[in-house]
Every structure is written in C-alpha cells, then in structure tokens.
Amino acid sequence: MVNRMMVIVVFGVTGAGKTRVGSALAEALGWKFVDADDYHEEANLAKLSEGIPLNDEDRQPWLTRVRGTIQESLTQRRSAVLACSALKRAYRRYLRVGPEVVFVYLRTETHVLEERLKRRRGHFMNPALLQSQLEALEEPLDDTLTVDTTHSPVEIVGLIRDSLKI
C-alpha cells in the first residue's frame, strides 16, 4: 500500500452512506474525518429540515468553508476523509484544490435510498428532498472512483483502499 497524503471526498446523495463509509474509512486509515454537513449555516439547515432544496446561492458559502477545510488539510500535510454531497461537477471542480484531492462516488439505487431514509432518525435532512438531490446529481464522467453501495460499509472501505492503494 502506498502511504501518500491525500484528502478523499466521499460523495453522493442523501442516504448513500457518505458519513458511515467516510468515518469508517478514516478510522481504518487513522485519518481525520470531516462531515461537510457540519459546515452548513443555520438557515440552510432550517430549509433542508423543512424539505426546501438548496440552490447554488445557498450552497456557495458552505462550499467555500468546505474548500477551506480541504486546503487546510493539504497545507498541514494531514490526510483526511471528507463526507460531502458534492452533487454537481462544478462543485467537485471547486473542491479539487490539488492533485491530492480524490473523489469517491457512492452510487446507490433509488429504492435503496428510499428504504434507508425511511429508517433514518434524528437527521436534519428531510427525506422528501431525495428527488431534488437525484435531479441535481451529475454523476462523474471522469476517473472518479465509483462504488456500488450494495456492499456493506466494511466491504466498501476495502474496495476504496484496494482501488486507491492505501
């Protein structure tokens, strides 16, 4: 396994498992874990909990804070795993501040997402927003690592580690 500094951005729509997979990956690697949800403003959290989708204008300050966190990790030479929706290609381009930033897309079938969201408790994201997220999602067309989430989180972590040689 190669020991190199990087920031891995685990992305996908709500319910894809970004936090579960990202935190498990960070723990397995001994790296810092960051959840981009922690960088939302209160106004955005209120909108999301009410089932109101965010627009690009709503997301820009959040993306700026997330980008700053990525830059800080790179400046400090600290590898990290970041869970972030990063639904649009423009968002991912904005967050890719250097070659050390690697994206992992958690691809999940809609019916699986719906079932997961029905079972989820205590999360700010209103399950009614799934459709708007699916509509906003621009699947990667580049060399982004894509992982099917029919695997268990442990298996997904193994697939990511094997694919990225970490």
Secondary structure, 3 states (H helix, E strand, C coil): CCCCCCEEEEECCCCCCHHHHHHHHHHHHCCEEEEHHHHCCHHHHHHHHCCCCCCHHHHHHHHHHHHHHHHHHHHCCCCEEEECCCCCHHHHHHHCCCCCEEEEEEECCHHHHHHHHHHCCCCCCCHHHHHHHHHHCCCCCCCCEEEECCCCHHHHHHHHHHHHCC
